Amino acid sequence: MSEDSVILEIDESYFTVKLYAKLLRIDLKGNVKNKIEEALENKPLLKETIGNILGLFTPLHVHLSSIDSVNMDNAGKVRVHIRHHRVVVIPLEPKNAKRLVDQLNRLIPKAKNEELERLVKEQQLQKISGEEKEMEGGAIATPTMTGSVQPREVIETEEKEEEAEEQIEED
């Protein structure tokens, strides 16, 4: 199963819920969005504010790794608790709500682990990259008598001074 294939699709009268391996997508159907926009046409101020806000939040994409928990009530309302105390409520039939909650609870831990692994790997790469830049640029990891790292210029200067002293002694 590829990451971009739909695992679960629930088609309601006003919206569609699609669940992917790493993403929950909620799309308003065209007629609902159009009805809201038509209702707002007579109120330009509302159209400007609510219309723009509606455009920001539909379609709604929620990465599974950012979901804290999912539960449902007896009426079939699925509550998706997202980071920073945000909650998305999806009104579904109880049968579809249970299917969605079960699938989400199965997929969320896997998505969180994959995201954690990605972040750890990214940090390791940044650390390695930072160490390489440090090695190239200013300091060499050469311990001195006190165990500190000396800048490259200090080491090169000391080496040149030693070579000059050896030359003088040979002459």
N, C-alpha and C positions, 0 to 999 in steps of 0.2 A: 504494500500500500504506500503510495507516494504521499509526500507532505501536503501536496496541493489537491488531493482528492477529497471529496466530501465524505465524511464518516456518517453524519446524520443530517437530514434536511427535514425541517418541519415547515409546512406551508399553511399559514393562517390567512384569514380573509384580508387583514390589513398589513401583514408583514411576513417575512420569511426568515427563519433561523437556520443558519448553516454552521455546522461544526466540522472543523478541520483538525488535523493532528496538533496544531499549535495555535489555532485561532478560532474564536467564536465571532460569527458575523451576523448582524441583525440588519436587515434591509426593509425599509418601508416600501410598500408597493406604490407604484406611480400614482394611482388614483387617490390614495390617502394623502400623499404629499401635495398633490394638485388641489385636493379639497381644502386643505389647510391654507394653501397659498391663495385660493379663491376667497376663502372667508376673510383673509387678511387684506384683500385688495381694497376694500372700502375704508380701511384704516391704514393709511400710509405709514404712520409712525410705528404701528405694530408690525406691519409687513417688513419694514426696515430692520427692526430689532429681532422679532421672533423668527422671521424668514431667514435672516442670516444665521441665527442660532440653530435653527432646524437644519440648515445646510451643513453646519459644523458637525452635528451629531448623527446625521444619517448619511450613509450607512454607518452603523456603529461596529467597529472592529475592536475586539478585546483579546489581547494575547493571553493564552492560558497561563503562562508563567506569572502574569500579574494578578491572577485571581487568588484571593485569600481563601474563600469558601463558597459553597453553593448549597442552597437548601430550597425546599418548596413547602407551601402550605397546603391545606386540604382542598382549596379551591383551584389549585394548579398554578398558582403564581410562583414562578421560579425567581429566587433572589440570588443574584450573583454579586458577591461582596468583593470589591476591587480595592487595591491599595488606596491609602489616604481617605479611608472611610466613605468611599463612594459605593453606591448600590444601584445595580441595574435590575429592574423588575420586568420579567417577561410573562405576560398573562397567557397561559396555555391550558389546554384540556389536561386533566390529571394524568391520563395515560401518556401523552406526549411529554408532559413535564417530568414524569418519573424517568422516561427514557433519556431525556436530556440530562437530568441530574446524575443519573447512573453513569452515562458516558463521560460527562465532565469530571466526576469524581475519579474515574478510571484514568483519564488523560492528564489531569492537572499535575499530579505528582511527577509523572514522566517529563512533562514540559518544564516544570520547575528544576528538576535535576539537570536536564539538558542546558537550560539557561545558566545554571550555576557552573556547570562544566565549561561553558563558553566563556563566562566571566573570568573564571580561574585561568583558563588558557590565555585569554587576552591580557590579564595581569602579568602572567609569566612572560609573554612575548614583549610586553612593555618593559619589564624589568631587564630582560636580556638585551633589548634594544638600547635601553638607558646605559647599561654596563658597557656595551660596545661603543657608544658615543663617548663615554667617559674615557675608555681606553684610547680612542682615536684622538680625542681633543686635548684634555689638559692634564690628566693624571694617569700615572701607571701604577698598577697595584704592586709596587715593590716596597716591601716593608723596610723600614730603617731600624736603627737600634732601638728606638722607642716603640716600634710597631705601627707607626703612622704611615700614610701614603704620601709620597712626595710628588709634586708636579713634575711633568716631563722635562721642563726647562732646567730645573734644579739638578736633576740626574744627569742631563746632557752636559751641563756646565761642569759638574764635578768630574765627569769622565774626561772632558777636554783638559781640565786642570791636571788630572793624573797623567794624561798622555804628555802634556807639556813638561811636567816634572821628570818623567822618564826620559824624555828627549834631552833635557838639561843634564841629567845624570850620565847619560851615554856620551855626551860631548865632553 
